[in-house]
C-alpha cells in the first residue's frame, strides 16, 4: 500500500480548505483502516469550511474533516471482531466512550464524553480513514457507495421521524434540506396520511413534492400558518419535525401543532430561541423531542430495513456528484440551496 493520500484539510483557522497530500493514517487497536469510496457534504462541513463560531469552538487545525462516508475495510486493528477485510461499511459519526452512565444504559448516542468523527478526530474527506469499530456499519455486498454514504444523515431523519408512530397521522416537516427530504420520504413510507413540506427554496420544495410530500408551502407566505390549519380542518398537525435551525421555523412549527401533538427538533439554531411556552407547549400538553444523530444501533437497523427493502429510496435526494479535486464547487453547490445532498466520489 502507498504511504500518502489525498485529503481535504482544514489547514488553518480561517474560512476555506485545501486539498493536500498527507500520510495514510495507521490503524489502531479497536479500529479499521477504510478505503473511502464516497463521501457527502453535511451542514457541519459547511460550518467548518466557512469557519463559523460553531466551528471555531470545536475544530483544531490542521485536520481532515468530513464524516458522511462509505468505504471498504482494507486493514483490521488489534481487538476488532465482526469485521473483515473487504467488508463494505457506512460510517456512524458518534464515537462513544463506552464507560459513562449513558453508554451503559443504552444511550451511547448521547455519551457524556462523546467525540465526533471529522470534528474532534480526523474525518473521511480523504482516500483512507481510520474508523473505530463502533462507527463501522457493515453494508450488504454490492451496495451502491452513493447510497451507503447517506445512511448517516438518513438515520438522523429516521430518528426524528420514527420516535413515535406516524400511521394515519398528519405531519409537517420544516426545512427540506437533505435530512428534511429524507424525513418526508420516511413519513410517507411509515403511513402518514398527510405530509406538509415547509421550505423557503423552490428547488427543494419541488424536490419534496417528488419524494412524497402531499402539500408544499413557502413559510414566508403570510398565509402559510392558515394553510396548515386549513389542511387539518383547524386542528393543526399531529407531528411537526423542525430541521432548519431557523428560529422563525421553530415558532411556526410550534404554532402549527395540534393539542396533544408532538415536536421533534433536530435543526440547530445558532443562538438561544424564545418561544411561547405557555400557549404552544403547556396548554397544548406538547411532547417535544430533542434529536441528535442516531440511536446506536436501533436507528441503524431501521435505516437498513427501510433502504435495503426498497421502501424508501434515498437516491433522488442526492442531486449532485463531484470529484474530490472539485470540492470547492461542491461546497458552493451544497451551500446554494439549489441542491439536495451533494456527494464526492473518491473512486
Phi, psi and omega per residue, in radians:
X1 nan 2.485 3.099
X2 -1.144 2.869 -3.065
X3 -1.756 -0.275 -3.093
X4 -2.117 2.764 -3.134
X5 -2.550 2.834 3.008
X6 -1.467 2.500 3.121
X7 -2.675 2.575 3.020
X8 -1.567 2.064 -2.964
X9 -2.053 2.325 2.908
X10 -1.419 1.649 -2.906
X11 -1.477 -0.416 -3.111
X12 -2.619 2.866 -3.102
X13 -1.391 1.247 -3.102
X14 -2.854 2.841 3.097
X15 -1.011 2.579 3.087
X16 1.887 3.133 3.078
X17 -2.834 2.892 -3.105
X18 -2.376 2.651 2.978
X19 -1.530 2.173 -3.094
X20 -2.300 2.823 2.952
X21 -1.668 2.097 -3.075
X22 -2.300 2.803 3.118
X23 -1.115 2.470 2.999
X24 -1.141 2.260 -3.087
X25 -1.158 2.636 3.131
X26 -1.542 2.396 3.101
X27 -1.141 2.498 -3.110
X28 -2.086 2.959 3.116
X29 -1.026 2.331 3.106
X30 1.403 0.123 -3.092
X31 -2.243 2.955 3.063
X32 -2.256 2.614 3.017
X33 -1.607 2.239 -3.039
X34 -2.069 2.300 2.960
X35 -1.447 2.033 -3.058
X36 -1.336 2.261 3.115
X37 -1.764 -0.715 -3.135
X38 -2.666 2.604 3.047
X39 -2.336 2.857 3.107
X40 -2.267 2.629 -3.129
X41 -1.604 2.256 -3.121
X42 -1.937 2.849 3.046
X43 -1.004 -0.577 3.076
X44 -1.055 -0.721 3.129
X45 -1.121 -0.611 3.088
X46 -1.180 -0.665 3.050
X47 -1.027 -0.768 -3.122
X48 -1.175 -0.807 -3.129
X49 -1.074 -0.757 -3.117
X50 -1.392 -0.207 3.133
X51 1.033 0.965 3.107
X52 -1.321 3.045 3.113
X53 -1.030 -0.659 3.117
X54 -1.024 -0.811 -3.115
X55 -1.189 -0.722 -3.118
X56 -1.039 -0.534 -3.119
X57 -1.415 -0.161 -2.997
X58 -2.231 -0.493 -2.964
X59 -1.705 2.320 3.036
X60 -1.916 2.002 -3.117
X61 -1.532 2.709 -0.089
X62 -1.401 2.602 -3.134
X63 -2.781 2.441 2.958
X64 -1.255 2.291 3.108
X65 -2.012 -2.945 -3.049
X66 1.683 2.359 -3.072
X67 -2.466 -0.182 3.070
X68 -1.638 2.018 -3.003
X69 -2.706 2.847 2.957
X70 -2.351 2.438 -3.116
X71 -2.776 3.137 -3.115
X72 -2.068 2.300 -3.137
X73 -1.180 2.209 3.133
X74 -2.053 -0.223 3.113
X75 -2.717 2.440 -3.095
X76 -1.891 2.268 3.085
X77 -1.432 2.850 3.129
X78 -1.044 2.403 3.072
X79 1.513 -0.062 -3.138
X80 -1.424 2.311 3.081
X81 -2.229 2.668 3.049
X82 1.466 0.002 3.076
X83 -2.225 2.582 -3.126
X84 -2.321 2.698 3.029
X85 -1.006 2.316 -3.108
X86 1.754 -0.283 3.122
X87 -1.105 2.429 3.029
X88 -1.591 2.301 -3.079
X89 -2.313 2.667 2.873
X90 -1.804 2.761 -3.037
X91 -1.831 2.180 2.892
X92 -1.409 2.451 -3.058
X93 -1.482 -0.612 -3.036
X94 -1.304 2.330 3.027
X95 -1.996 1.638 -3.083
X96 -1.387 2.728 -3.123
X97 -1.350 -0.460 3.136
X98 1.402 0.021 -3.030
X99 -2.184 -0.342 -3.072
X100 -1.339 3.064 -3.115
X101 -1.016 -0.767 -3.112
X102 -1.136 -0.758 3.140
X103 -1.088 -0.583 -3.096
X104 -1.480 -0.090 -3.115
X105 -2.147 0.485 3.036
X106 1.401 0.302 -3.114
X107 -2.141 0.817 -3.114
X108 -0.995 -0.538 -3.060
X109 -1.244 -0.178 3.015
X110 -2.139 0.663 3.099
X111 -0.894 2.436 3.123
X112 -1.134 -0.455 -3.079
X113 -2.036 0.590 -3.023
X114 -1.054 2.383 2.918
X115 -2.028 2.593 -3.098
X116 -2.001 2.208 3.087
X117 -1.049 2.287 3.139
X118 1.439 0.005 3.062
X119 -2.145 -1.016 3.122
X120 -1.679 -0.329 3.120
X121 -2.314 2.780 -3.137
X122 -0.947 2.460 -3.037
X123 -1.759 -2.645 -2.913
X124 -2.111 0.192 3.012
X125 -1.370 1.181 -3.022
X126 -2.873 2.938 -3.136
X127 -1.270 -0.476 3.099
X128 -2.433 2.687 3.074
X129 -2.617 2.576 3.016
X130 -1.643 2.210 -3.025
X131 -2.193 2.233 3.050
X132 -1.033 2.573 -3.132
X133 -0.952 -0.642 -3.126
X134 -1.092 -0.314 -3.094
X135 -1.807 0.141 -3.096
X136 -1.891 1.902 3.093
X137 -1.753 2.009 -3.067
X138 -1.261 2.307 -3.126
X139 -1.796 2.748 3.058
X140 -1.106 2.488 3.078
X141 -0.957 2.438 3.112
X142 1.542 -0.009 3.096
X143 -1.057 2.344 3.061
X144 -1.087 2.103 -3.136
X145 -0.979 -0.498 3.115
X146 -1.228 -0.391 3.012
X147 -1.471 -0.790 -3.127
X148 -1.011 -0.589 -3.064
X149 -1.264 -0.288 -3.138
X150 -1.790 0.139 3.045
X151 -0.991 -0.664 -3.077
X152 -1.154 -0.962 3.113
X153 -1.175 -0.591 3.055
X154 -1.025 -0.626 3.132
X155 -1.143 -0.614 3.072
X156 -1.069 -0.791 3.121
X157 -1.097 -0.713 3.140
X158 -1.120 -0.750 3.128
X159 -1.086 -0.789 -3.111
X160 -1.189 -0.629 -3.025
X161 -1.467 -0.683 -2.955
X162 -1.739 0.250 -3.115
X163 -1.155 -0.378 2.970
X164 -2.416 2.879 -3.133
X165 -1.115 2.440 3.135
X166 -1.986 -0.094 -3.001
X167 -0.979 2.140 3.084
X168 1.320 0.093 -3.069
X169 -1.717 2.855 3.052
X170 -1.669 2.364 -3.033
X171 -2.285 2.444 3.002
X172 -2.164 2.244 3.115
X173 -1.869 2.079 -3.125
X174 -1.789 1.950 -3.080
X175 1.731 1.807 -3.082
X176 -1.938 0.914 2.805
X177 -1.219 -2.974 -3.086
X178 -0.942 -0.777 -3.107
X179 -1.169 -0.697 3.073
X180 -1.091 -0.682 3.097
X181 -1.125 -0.728 3.054
X182 -1.058 -0.722 -3.128
X183 -1.062 -0.681 3.087
X184 -1.028 -0.855 -3.127
X185 -1.116 -0.706 -3.134
X186 -1.164 -0.731 -3.139
X187 -1.072 -0.778 3.134
X188 -1.133 -0.735 -3.132
X189 -1.174 -0.389 -3.100
X190 -1.603 0.117 3.021
X191 1.661 0.183 3.083
X192 -1.044 2.369 -3.103
X193 -1.361 -0.485 3.136
X194 -2.503 2.353 3.066
X195 -2.265 1.951 3.118
X196 -1.711 2.200 3.112
X197 -1.823 2.120 3.128
X198 -1.916 2.048 -3.031
X199 -2.710 2.392 -3.106
X200 -1.331 -0.499 -3.050
X201 -1.550 2.245 -3.119
X202 -1.092 -0.693 -3.130
X203 -0.967 -0.806 -3.085
X204 -1.368 -0.506 3.017
X205 -1.082 -0.775 3.126
X206 -1.111 -0.692 3.125
X207 -1.142 -0.704 3.111
X208 -1.050 -0.669 3.135
X209 -1.135 -0.641 -3.135
X210 -1.288 -0.424 -3.076
X211 -1.516 -0.327 3.074
X212 2.503 -0.038 3.097
X213 -1.100 2.306 3.099
X214 -1.400 -0.440 3.105
X215 -2.540 2.518 3.063
X216 -2.196 2.461 3.131
X217 -2.364 2.672 2.996
X218 -1.688 1.996 -3.053
X219 -1.105 -0.266 3.111
X220 -1.383 -0.242 3.097
X221 -1.173 2.286 -3.111
X222 -1.074 -0.397 -3.108
X223 -1.662 0.150 -3.062
X224 -1.046 -0.835 -3.136
X225 -1.071 -0.762 -3.136
X226 -1.118 -0.607 3.131
X227 -1.106 -0.769 3.111
X228 -1.087 -0.744 3.123
X229 -1.137 -0.668 3.098
X230 -1.090 -0.751 -3.120
X231 -1.155 -0.479 -3.089
X232 -1.854 0.349 3.079
X233 0.993 0.634 3.060
X234 1.471 0.022 -3.071
X235 -1.580 -0.605 -2.950
X236 1.667 2.826 -3.093
X237 -1.320 2.680 3.088
X238 -1.252 -0.621 -3.041
X239 -2.385 2.304 2.984
X240 -2.095 2.464 3.140
X241 -2.201 1.999 -3.071
X242 -1.760 2.052 -3.034
X243 -2.228 0.115 -3.079
X244 -1.618 -0.515 -3.031
X245 1.368 0.079 -3.139
X246 -1.509 2.194 -3.122
X247 -0.976 -0.681 3.128
X248 -1.122 -0.661 3.115
X249 -1.157 -0.686 3.113
X250 -1.092 -0.776 3.127
X251 -1.145 -0.655 3.105
X252 -1.171 -0.669 3.090
X253 -1.074 -0.792 -3.138
X254 -1.067 -0.759 -3.093
X255 -1.254 -0.353 -3.079
X256 -1.508 -0.171 -3.023
X257 -1.512 2.465 3.084
X258 -1.247 2.848 3.066
X259 -1.105 2.363 -3.091
X260 1.375 0.198 -3.107
X261 -1.489 -2.906 -3.036
X262 -2.405 2.495 3.061
X263 -2.207 2.234 2.975
X264 -1.861 2.270 -3.130
X265 -2.076 2.006 3.050
X266 -2.122 -0.288 3.060
X267 -1.188 2.539 -3.041
X268 -1.927 1.757 3.044
X269 -1.118 2.563 -3.126
X270 -1.331 -0.311 -3.127
X271 -2.473 2.885 3.070
X272 -0.976 2.560 -3.070
X273 -2.085 2.338 3.078
X274 -1.575 2.277 3.112
X275 -2.268 2.867 3.104
X276 -1.530 1.522 -3.049
X277 -1.125 -0.684 -3.068
X278 -1.139 -1.006 -3.036
X279 -1.341 -0.641 -3.006
X280 -1.674 -0.203 -3.133
X281 -2.163 -1.052 -3.020
X282 -1.167 -0.951 -3.090
X283 -1.165 -0.381 3.083
X284 -1.544 -0.147 -2.995
X285 0.835 0.914 -3.067
X286 -1.356 2.518 2.998
X287 -1.765 2.140 -3.116
X288 -2.053 2.244 3.116
X289 -2.027 2.180 2.944
X290 -1.479 2.300 -3.036
X291 -2.040 2.135 3.043
X292 -2.263 2.013 3.072
X293 1.109 -2.399 -3.051
X294 -2.287 2.539 3.039
X295 -1.253 2.223 -3.130
X296 -1.639 1.910 0.166
X297 -2.214 0.337 -3.126
X298 -0.975 -0.821 -3.125
X299 -1.076 -0.644 -3.109
X300 -1.099 -0.688 3.093
X301 -1.148 -0.659 3.107
X302 -1.137 -0.775 3.111
X303 -1.037 -0.836 -3.136
X304 -1.031 -0.752 -3.133
X305 -1.123 -0.730 -3.108
X306 -1.189 -0.789 -3.064
X307 -1.363 -0.830 -3.006
X308 -1.272 -0.370 3.061
X309 -1.453 -0.241 -3.082
X310 1.467 0.101 3.136
X311 -1.117 -0.705 3.049
X312 -2.216 2.220 3.118
X313 -1.811 1.949 -3.115
X314 -1.367 -0.152 -2.994
X315 -1.090 -0.649 3.128
X316 -1.070 -0.384 3.125
X317 -1.316 -0.461 3.135
X318 -1.447 1.656 -2.963
X319 -1.662 -0.320 -3.061
X320 -2.447 2.414 3.080
X321 -2.238 2.255 3.141
X322 -2.143 2.761 2.915
X323 -1.388 2.645 -3.121
X324 -0.993 -0.617 -3.134
X325 -1.116 -0.303 3.134
X326 -1.833 0.540 -3.046
X327 -1.142 -0.437 3.114
X328 -1.114 -0.766 3.071
X329 -1.134 -0.633 3.120
X330 -1.107 -0.743 3.107
X331 -1.103 -0.760 3.128
X332 -1.083 -0.713 3.138
X333 -1.158 -0.751 3.126
X334 -1.090 -0.597 -3.104
X335 -1.379 -0.367 -2.950
X336 -1.181 -0.483 -3.019
X337 1.498 -0.182 3.103
X338 -1.773 0.865 3.138
X339 -2.815 2.785 2.949
X340 -1.637 -2.132 3.077
X341 -1.467 2.318 -3.132
X342 -1.837 2.228 -3.061
X343 -1.960 2.702 2.942
X344 -2.042 2.153 -3.127
X345 -1.723 1.970 -3.050
X346 -1.561 -0.253 -3.125
X347 -2.269 nan nan
